[in-house]
């Protein structure tokens, strides 16, 4: 073994050019591989930490069987699980006026998980003490001064503490309500208790730990609520069966490969693995090609040593030591260089590596709303991808062994005489080409190119892999850039820095024109785009609505239930009026000319021309889109006529938005469709959401057509 090590190091010193080239190749491969792994790891970590801040630092909430686990302690472990944090929230009472408020008693674990620690004052200790966050106090019209009186549900409380704000997106999981923290001695009784758990994330997957925990305490899964905001990052969801996913995708022609890939790759892990695997394969080709040159030049020396008694095992040891030493040195240097380069890139443009929420859903809180310009998550600190480094080291070790074995086998098949002479295995027949050919350039080119077909094929494969990686990376980067720009525009109009809106679904609530004019005069505002909004209804008759299963109200699917609030306030988003006739609720937007110009990026068919829209009295229709990006859910095309119905004035009762009231409450207009678009630029989700059909018009023309002061 010592002789093998000595010979291998001697070769490295003597053949400096080949050694340097191979070392540089390994460094470049390791830099690219580990650097990309670090960027992916940093993006996932930033997305996870952002999700913790938005949804709370918990994994599961147990309500039905909370009494069985009240004695469970934080940092406790059992068979197959380990609890990192736990907390309890007890709802004493819920009131609806002046708005939805929960009287809650919570322990320190819950407050820590939700980031609701006491900012000022102290947590309620006496029966008539109360603590709230600033937002709730502002909604109640109470100043945030300790000692102020708070009157709720006929009872008077003393404000003893100011709490941290509720996680921004927690209401999406638990409902829209505010919390008023009270003492456990308050005599309101006990409405319900909820037990919150956070398992250790570095060990087993969280879902497996939950399974073990439930078995240990005899808890039913039906009473468990999952934190969907962070579950996809820590393995908190029940794993799907890959074969069932593939079978479903192939069984329905409208699903196909996009469904299979999107479902399996829901957390983005498959894409990252494929990219890293491609880089690794490219690196192996580089190492093999460079090392092959070095081995071929020393083939005669190996044959002489073999004549003197060197075995195949010794040759294998020499090659392993040589390639292994270069590989280890290059991989360590590449890890350092790659992570330094990735750190510099992440400091400049770290946000582009943060995972977007790719969950498939039909709610209004889509990816554009989650990650718009105003809500981009912080990139955080760069994280070294230790798992990627270890997997890369393992892969490099296997590659070194396999490559060394290949060269030993190839030398074993060659006769010693030819190896000593430095000759190749196969000799073509000697022929004189100059007798029949005047120009020998083509012949010489072929002879040189195909003298070693294996080397030629290896070079072609290396160049092909490099081209695929380069073009693929450019394609992904360019499409990501374009997609992000479109998402930003779609989220808040024109990529604006500030949105001013009233979070209300009342007809009377609006921003007056005088306020808009006043905002235009504020110093520092370069552009301001007011958006008008109405809720309307359009009829689709004679089978014009193709996707009847798109709307829960008419889907005839017991597992697909409509939103209860939308049903109560607006009679649902879709109503069946006949055998193949339907009435759809629509959002009606009014844009200025600049926003209509930006909307052209989302045009599916037709033409967006503000001047022509005024002349022809036409509108733009945002059509339906399914999970696979199809837009053929309704049979409406440019130049078709639609009948748009909306309220006649803002003074009509709120129940008019159900579109079942008196005829005098409504007005209808026949309008021509100018174009179809895939999405609007401004979104109002306080009424029916933005998952259905929309109509976009010019804001001045909306005022003229419907004669409403918007």
Secondary structure, 3 states (H helix, E strand, C coil): CHHHHHHHHHHHHHCHHHHHHHHHHHHHHHHHHHHHHHHHHHHHHHHHHHHHHHHCCCCEEECCCHHHHCCCCCCCEECCEEEEEEEEEEEEEEECCCCCEEEEEECHHHHHHHCCCEEEECCCCCCCEEEEEHHHHHHHCCCCCCCCEEEECCEEEEEEEEECCCCCCCHHHHCCCEEEEECCCCCCCCCEEEEEEEECCCCCCHHHHHHHHHHHHCCCHHHEEECHHHHHHHCCCCCCCHHHHHHHHHHCCCCHHHHHHHHHCCCCHHHHHHHHHHHHHHHHHHHHHHHHHHHHHCHHHHHHHHHCCCCHHHHHHHHHHHHHHHHHHHHHHHHHHHHHHHHHHHHHHHHHHCCCCCCCCCCCCCHHHHCCHHHCCCCCCCCCCHHHHHHHHHHHHHHHHHHHHHHHHHHHHCCHHHHHHCCCCCCCCCCCCCCCCCCCHHHHHHHHHHCCHHHHHHHHHHHHHHHHHHHHHHHHHHHHHHHHHHHHHHHHCCCCCCCCCCCCCCCCCCCCHHHHHHHHCCCCCCCCCCCEEEEEEEEECCCCECCHHHCCCCCCCCCCCCCHHHHHHHCCCEEECCCCCEEEEEEEEEECHHHHHHHHHHEEEECCCHHHHHHHCEEEEECCCCCCCCCCCECCCCCCEEEEEEECCCCCCHHHHHCCCCHHHEEEEEEEEEEEECCCCCCCCCCCCCCCEEEEEEHHHHHHHHCCCC
